[in-house]
Amino acid sequence: MIKKTSRLALMIASAALLAACASGSKSEDGLKWPRPYSVTFNKNRGTFPDLGSLKQIRQGNTKDQLYYLIGRPHYDEGFRVSEWNYLFHFNTPGQGTDNITTCQYKVKFDKHRRAQSFHWRAVDPENAVCPPAQEQPAPAMMAQPQMQRIVLSADALFAFDKGDLAHMNAQGKAELDDVAAKLGRLERLDQVRIIGHTDYLGSDSYNMRLSQQRAETVRNYLISRGVPANVLYAYGAGETQPVKQCDNRGNRAELIACLQPNRRVELEVNGMSISNNR
């Protein structure tokens, strides 16, 4: 009976010793860690975690949520234990072994089996920072809306002192066809402001009506060429925004020629990926 009792005590002591050896070691913070490469998942190799998933881990996560984010624990652990341990590898160019840093990761659970605390331990190199700092990718450059001004000569668009479609010149139609094609190639077209301008010859009210008529005619022409009507707005500015001043002491023909830059139709285009090729 005494021999049997001694043999049983020896077996219990041996089992306890083996369990202590197999369970790993304690770190400086008092946590008990499994031996790094005694993982039972993925043939002792550990895994490269998804960094985005790691960032989503927080206190209160359930085991099912952790399983979804970073997978099953890597060591011989089940769902009823109070902690899960993982062996993670990180790509760290210029650091670690072959540019890889290896860390252990521990999640401890409370009595409700929800994540309570999270711990890291460096494995290779032993003095590594875990988790290693990851270089943040440069933020993608968001395309910004642009504004482009297209200036068309009213003399090229219309017969002198005219503003309806019947008096639009062939050259003017060709230029507007080109504008419509460019607008159609934009990634996004937000708005096109069409502004008619005149010279100061004639009364203010007449020039305002003529500039408005020309802007409306250009708008209608662009609509006929497939430009959405809801982005096109027509305005008349009359003679209020001249770009050239002329001496009116010459003869009328010379004055009309001098004032030609003021007779124009401007298109202010707001959109994305505007081509600068005219």
ZIFEN-V347380 format. One record per backbone hydrogen bond with DSSP energy under -0.5 kcal/mol. NH is the residue of the N-H (numbers start at 1). CO is the residue of the C=O. Records with the same first field share a line. If there is no record, write none. Layout:
NH->CO  CO
This chain:
5->1
6->2
7->3
8->4
9->5
10->6
11->7
12->8
13->9
14->10
15->11
16->12
17->13
18->14
19->15
20->16
21->17
22->18
23->19
24->21
25->33
27->31
30->27
33->25  31
35->22
38->35
40->74
41->74
45->42
46->41
47->87
49->47
51->49
54->50
55->51
56->52  53
57->54
60->115
61->58
63->113
66->62
67->63
68->64
69->65
70->66
71->66  67
74->85
75->85
77->75
81->78
84->107
86->105
88->86  103
89->47
90->101
92->90  99
95->92
97->100
98->96
99->96
100->97
101->90
102->124
103->88
104->121
105->86
106->119
107->84
108->117
109->82
110->114
113->110
115->61
116->108
117->108
119->106
121->104
123->102
124->102
128->125
130->128
142->140
146->271
148->269
150->148  267
151->149
152->150  265
154->263
155->263
157->153
158->154
159->167
162->159
167->164
168->165
169->157
172->156
173->169
174->170
175->171
176->172
177->173
178->174
179->175
180->176
181->177
182->178
183->179
184->180
185->181  182
186->183
187->272
188->272
190->188  270
191->270
192->231
193->268
194->192  233
195->193  266
196->194  235
197->264
198->238
207->203
208->204
209->205
210->206
211->207
212->208
213->209
214->210
215->211
216->212
217->213
218->214
219->215
220->216
221->217
222->218
223->219
224->220
225->221  222
226->223
227->222
231->228
232->229
233->192
235->194
237->196
240->237
248->246
250->247
255->251
256->252
257->253
258->254
259->255
260->257
261->258
262->259
263->259  260
264->197  262
265->152
266->195
267->150
268->193  266
269->148  267
270->191  268
271->146  269
272->188
278->276
